[in-house]
């Protein structure tokens, strides 16, 4: 049993090494320029070993998306389970939790490269991006239902419409940070929501929620 556990840890370590190496190359060279051979060399593994884990660069990108999605979903589920009483504070907490949750062993700047690849010829990455956004909308929907059940939102509010708008607002903040990153006005280590952005987010959410009986 212990030997099997060691093998699984070694496999996970190799998988993470490949993802980290790929992320750095995607960001430094661009998704299209990085090759599986480059990734293997950067991860200090044979090309054959890399192909044992991932059949293509797109599969590595998908693994990064999935790892991020799983972490964000778990973190935001905790907010849904016990949200602040004030609905504006609850929604802001949700977005802040989303943006502050990240894969510790990956450079946040990889999203610039993956986002660009999502809109070229990488249909699987485009699908992953859309799936990510739909997951976030669903998490907002769950949160709003909890707040509605607690009487914090008008019983006649259109929860689906509100969740979709909050998902769009969430994406807007990500795109704003990404644009700053590409323009050199932000860096990968800085938070997506700084103090000024958090204040603006509160204003945006407050205005939006006024239309939903808050």
N, C-alpha and C positions, 0 to 999 in steps of 0.2 A: 504493500500500500504506500509506504514511504517512498519507494523507488518510483512508483507511478506518479506520485505527487511531484517529485523532483523533475521528472520528464516534462510534466505539464508546465512547471515554472520555467524550465529552459525553453520550451516552445513559445511561451508567452513573452519571454525576454527577447527571443529572436524576432518575433512578430513586432514588438515595440521598436526594436532597433531598426527594422526595415521601415516602419512608419516614420520614425524620427529622421532617418537618412533621406527618405523620399520627400518629407516636408521641407527639409532644408534645401534640397535640390530644386523642388518645385518653385520655392520662393526665390532662390538665387538665379536659376537658369530659365525658369518658366516651365510649365507643365509639359509642353510639347518637346522642348529641347532635352529634358532629362530622360535618360534611357534606363532600362532595367539593369543594364551592365553598370551604369554609373551608380545606381542605387545599391547594387550588390557591393561594389567597391567601397562606397561610403559607409555601408553597414558592416564592412569587414566580413562578408559572407560570400560564398560562391554563388554564381548566377543560378545554378541548379537549386540551391537551397531557397533562394528568393522565390523562384517559380513554384517551389513546393508549397509556399504560403499564399502567394498571389500570382494569378495568371497574367496580370497586366497592371499598368500604372493606374488605370481606372479602378481596378479592384482595390488598390491601396487607398486611393481617394475615397472610395466608398467606405472602407474600413474606418477612415478618419471621421467621415460624416457620422457613421453609426456609433462610434465611441463617444463623440460629442453629443449626439442625440440621446443616448442612454443616460449620460451624466446629467444633462439638462432636465430630462424628463423626471429623473429621480429627485433632483434638487427642487424643481418646481412643484412636484407632488407634495413635498413637505409643506410648502406654502399653502397649497390647496387644502391640506388636511387641517391646518391651523392658521387661517389668515388673520391679519389685523382686523379689528372691528370696523375701522373706517374703510370703505370700499376703494377710495382713491389711494390710500396707503397700501392696501392689499395689492392693488394692481401694480403700483410702483415697486413694491417688494418683489412681485413676480418678475418684472422685467429686470430689476437689478440682480436678482438671483440668477436669471438666465445669463446675463452678460458677465457675471462674476464667476460662473462655473465654466471651467476649462480643463482640457486634458493636460495635466501637469508636465508630461514629458514631451509635449509638442510646442513649437513656436506658434504663437497666435497669428503671426503674419502669413501662415500657410493659407488662411482663408482668402487672401488676395489672389493667390495663384489658383486655388480650386474654384473660386467664384468665376474667374476669367475662363477657366476650362469648361465650366458648366454651360457657357454660352457660345462655345465653339462647336466642335464635332463630338463632344463627349456626352451623348444622350443619357448614359447611365448616371453621370454626375448631375446632369440637369434634373433627372428624376429624383435623385437623392436630395437636391436642394429644395425641390417642391415638397417632398415628403417631410423634410425638416420644418418647413414653414407650416404645413398642415398640422404637424404635431403641436406646434406652438399655439395655433388657433384653437386646437382641441383642448389644450391645457387652460387657455383663457376661458373657454366655454365652461369647463368644469369648475373653475374658480367662481365665475359669475353665477352658476347654479347654486353653489354653496352660499354665496352672499345673498342670493335671492331667497333661499330657504331661511336664512337668518333675518329676513326682513330688511336688509340693508339696501336693496334695489327694488324699485317698483315692480309689483307682481305682473304688470302688463308689459314689461320691458322686453324687447326683442333680443334675447340672449345671443342668438346666432349672429345677428348683424353686429352687435357690440363686440363679440369675440373676433369677428373678421376684421373689424376696424382696428382693434387692439393689436391683432397680428400684423396688420399693415404698418401701424405705428412702431411696433417692435422692429420690423424690418427696416423702417426708415432710419432709426437710430443706428442700426448696424451698418447700413449703406453710408450714412454720414461719417461714421468712424472709418470705414473702408476708403472712402474718398479722401479723407484727411491723411490716411496712411500712404496712399498712392501719391498724394501731392507733397508728401514730406512734412505735413503739418501735425502728424501724430506718429507715434512709434508703437511697435508691437507690444512693448512692455506696459504702455499706458492703458488704463482702463477704458472701456468703451464708453462708460458713463462717468465723466468727471463731475465735480461739484456743480459746475454751471449747467451741465447737461441734465443732472438730476433735478435741479430747480426747474428747468424748462420742461422736463418730463412731467413733473407734478402739475404744472400749469396746463399742459396738453391733456393729461388724463382728467383733470378737474373739469375742463371745458367739455370734453367728450362725454363724461358721465352725467353732466347736467341734462343731457338729452335722454337719459335713461332713468330719470326719477331719483337722482342722488343729490 
